[in-house]
Amino acid sequence: GHDVVIFDAHPKAGGLNKYGLASYKTPGDFSQREVQWLLDIGGIDVQTGWKLETVAQLEALRKDFGVVFLGMGLATTHQLGVPGEELEGVQDAVDFIATLRQTEDKATLPVGRRVVVIGGGMTAVDAAVQSKLLGAKVVHMVYRRGAETMSASKEEQEWAQTNGVVLHNWLAPVEIVGKDGHVTGVRFADQAMVNGKLTPSGRELTFDADMVFKAIGQTLGNPVLEQSGLALQSGK
């Protein structure tokens, strides 16, 4: 019975379903059908292109509305923290998926011939499989621990392999190699679990790459929340 306004930073409503899932997982544009179902209830208005960036914005919301619910999700992505991360051709997998979802003609989206995806979750699988579907010749998906600790399910891992993605375990990125400002490969250190601790074996190998996707997780962290005096616990 209450009137509701949804503020969304993106140009279109739908959140993760619209911007964060690979195209092959979203048949029939279900995210927009879900948004339409929501709007058909009545009394709900969506204002897109509005991002919470200042304490003053939050204070204005608290003044103008009876209740303010903050559901902004994961704000930032983890970085690898290795040399070469700034090279051209290296990008966050979540940004790649978001661009992909907003590209009408997928044939116009550039993809490398040799792609390395670093990470072991569903976003890593999405980026790897989608790269293959877009025409990449070789796609390596590399994870620093064993397959049993991947956050991507066994079914997701098998789906990646079915689509021609090569999975590697127990390899940690050491350096992203480049030439003339563009990525040419990724150097990894082989490691194993010794007495409960990840330990390098001393062996290293390099995968050639003209495109690298980082998919090592996202984190909470909108600084406005802390600045506004809200009590936080682990970013929540």
C-alpha positions in Angstrom: 0.0 0.0 0.0 3.0 2.4 0.1 4.4 4.3 -2.9 7.9 3.3 -3.7 10.8 4.9 -5.7 13.7 2.7 -6.8 16.9 4.6 -7.6 19.3 2.7 -9.9 22.8 3.8 -11.0 22.5 2.0 -14.4 20.7 3.3 -17.5 18.3 0.4 -17.2 16.7 -1.4 -14.3 17.4 -5.0 -13.5 20.6 -5.1 -11.6 22.7 -8.2 -11.7 20.2 -10.0 -13.9 20.6 -7.3 -16.5 24.3 -6.5 -16.3 26.0 -9.4 -14.5 25.0 -12.6 -16.1 26.4 -14.0 -19.4 24.0 -13.8 -22.4 23.7 -17.6 -22.8 22.2 -17.6 -19.2 19.5 -15.0 -19.9 17.2 -16.3 -22.7 14.1 -14.3 -23.5 15.3 -11.2 -21.8 13.9 -12.4 -18.5 15.4 -9.6 -16.5 13.3 -6.9 -18.3 10.2 -9.1 -18.1 10.8 -9.3 -14.3 11.1 -5.5 -14.1 7.9 -5.1 -16.1 6.1 -7.4 -13.8 7.3 -5.3 -10.8 6.1 -2.0 -12.5 2.7 -3.6 -13.3 2.0 -3.9 -9.6 1.5 -0.1 -9.6 2.8 2.6 -7.2 6.4 1.8 -8.0 8.6 4.3 -9.9 12.1 3.7 -11.2 14.6 6.5 -11.5 17.7 5.3 -13.5 21.1 6.9 -13.8 21.1 7.9 -10.1 24.1 6.8 -8.0 24.7 7.3 -4.3 27.9 9.2 -4.2 27.6 11.8 -1.3 26.4 11.9 2.3 24.2 14.9 1.2 22.3 12.6 -1.2 21.6 10.1 1.5 20.5 12.8 3.9 18.1 14.2 1.3 16.6 10.7 0.9 16.1 10.3 4.6 14.4 13.7 4.7 12.1 13.1 1.7 11.1 9.5 2.4 9.6 7.6 5.3 12.0 4.6 4.8 15.3 4.2 2.9 16.4 0.7 2.1 20.0 0.4 0.8 20.5 -2.6 -1.5 23.5 -1.7 -3.6 25.3 -5.0 -3.6 29.0 -5.4 -4.2 30.6 -2.1 -5.2 34.2 -3.0 -6.1 36.3 -5.8 -7.6 39.4 -7.3 -6.1 42.7 -6.6 -7.8 45.5 -9.1 -8.5 48.2 -6.9 -7.1 50.8 -8.1 -9.6 53.0 -6.2 -12.1 51.4 -5.5 -15.5 47.8 -5.2 -14.2 47.5 -1.8 -15.9 48.3 -3.1 -19.4 45.9 -2.7 -22.3 43.9 -5.9 -22.8 43.5 -6.6 -19.0 40.1 -5.9 -17.6 37.6 -7.0 -14.9 35.4 -9.9 -16.0 32.3 -8.1 -14.5 32.9 -5.1 -16.8 33.2 -7.5 -19.8 30.0 -9.2 -19.0 28.2 -5.9 -18.5 29.4 -4.6 -21.9 28.4 -7.9 -23.5 24.9 -7.7 -22.2 24.4 -4.2 -23.6 25.9 -5.0 -27.0 23.1 -5.7 -29.5 25.3 -7.2 -32.2 27.7 -9.6 -30.4 29.8 -9.9 -33.5 31.0 -6.3 -33.0 32.4 -7.0 -29.5 36.2 -7.6 -29.7 37.6 -10.6 -28.1 41.2 -11.9 -28.0 42.4 -15.0 -29.9 44.2 -16.2 -26.8 42.3 -15.4 -23.5 43.3 -16.0 -19.9 40.6 -15.8 -17.2 41.9 -15.7 -13.6 39.5 -16.9 -11.0 37.4 -19.9 -10.0 33.8 -18.5 -9.7 30.8 -18.3 -11.9 31.8 -14.9 -13.3 35.1 -16.5 -14.4 33.1 -19.3 -16.1 30.8 -16.8 -17.8 33.8 -14.8 -19.1 35.6 -17.9 -20.3 32.7 -19.5 -22.0 31.5 -16.3 -23.5 35.0 -15.6 -24.9 34.9 -19.0 -26.6 31.4 -18.4 -28.0 32.6 -15.0 -29.4 35.4 -16.8 -31.3 38.5 -17.0 -29.1 40.8 -19.7 -30.3 42.2 -20.7 -26.9 40.8 -19.9 -23.5 42.5 -20.7 -20.2 40.7 -20.5 -16.9 43.2 -20.5 -14.1 42.5 -20.9 -10.4 45.0 -20.8 -7.5 43.6 -23.7 -5.5 42.1 -27.1 -6.2 38.9 -27.7 -8.2 37.0 -28.8 -5.1 37.3 -25.3 -3.5 36.2 -23.4 -6.6 33.0 -21.3 -6.0 31.8 -22.3 -9.4 29.8 -25.5 -9.1 31.0 -28.8 -10.6 28.3 -28.4 -13.3 29.6 -24.9 -14.1 33.1 -26.3 -14.4 31.9 -29.1 -16.7 30.0 -26.5 -18.8 33.2 -24.5 -19.3 35.1 -27.6 -20.4 32.2 -28.7 -22.7 32.6 -25.3 -24.4 36.3 -25.8 -25.0 37.7 -23.9 -22.0 40.9 -25.3 -20.5 40.8 -25.4 -16.7 44.0 -25.1 -14.6 44.4 -25.4 -10.9 47.1 -24.7 -8.3 48.5 -21.8 -10.3 48.9 -18.3 -8.8 49.5 -15.2 -11.1 52.9 -13.7 -10.6 53.1 -11.2 -13.5 51.1 -10.0 -16.4 53.6 -9.7 -19.3 53.3 -7.1 -22.0 54.9 -5.4 -25.0 54.4 -1.9 -26.2 51.7 -1.3 -23.5 49.6 -4.4 -24.4 49.3 -7.7 -22.7 51.1 -10.7 -24.3 50.9 -13.3 -21.6 50.5 -14.2 -17.9 53.2 -15.8 -15.8 52.0 -18.2 -13.1 53.7 -19.9 -10.1 52.8 -23.6 -9.5 51.8 -24.2 -5.9 50.5 -26.9 -3.6 48.9 -27.2 -0.1 51.6 -28.1 2.4 50.6 -28.4 6.0 47.5 -26.4 5.4 49.4 -23.6 3.7 49.7 -22.6 0.0 53.3 -23.2 -0.9 55.1 -22.4 -4.2 56.7 -25.5 -5.8 59.4 -23.4 -7.6 58.0 -24.2 -11.0 56.6 -21.4 -13.2 54.8 -21.3 -16.6 53.5 -18.7 -18.9 50.3 -18.6 -21.0 50.3 -16.5 -24.1 47.4 -14.0 -24.0 46.2 -11.0 -25.9 43.3 -10.5 -23.5 43.1 -11.2 -19.7 40.0 -11.2 -17.5 40.2 -10.8 -13.7 37.5 -12.6 -11.9 38.7 -13.0 -8.4 35.7 -11.7 -6.6 33.9 -8.5 -5.6 33.6 -6.8 -2.2 31.3 -4.4 -0.3 32.7 -1.0 0.1 30.6 2.1 -0.6 32.5 4.8 1.4 29.3 7.0 1.7 27.9 4.5 4.2 30.8 4.9 6.6 30.9 8.7 6.1 27.3 9.0 6.9 27.8 7.5 10.4 26.0 4.2 9.8 27.2 1.2 11.9 29.0 -1.2 9.6 30.2 -4.7 10.0 32.5 -6.1 7.3 31.1 -3.5 4.9 27.4 -4.3 5.7 
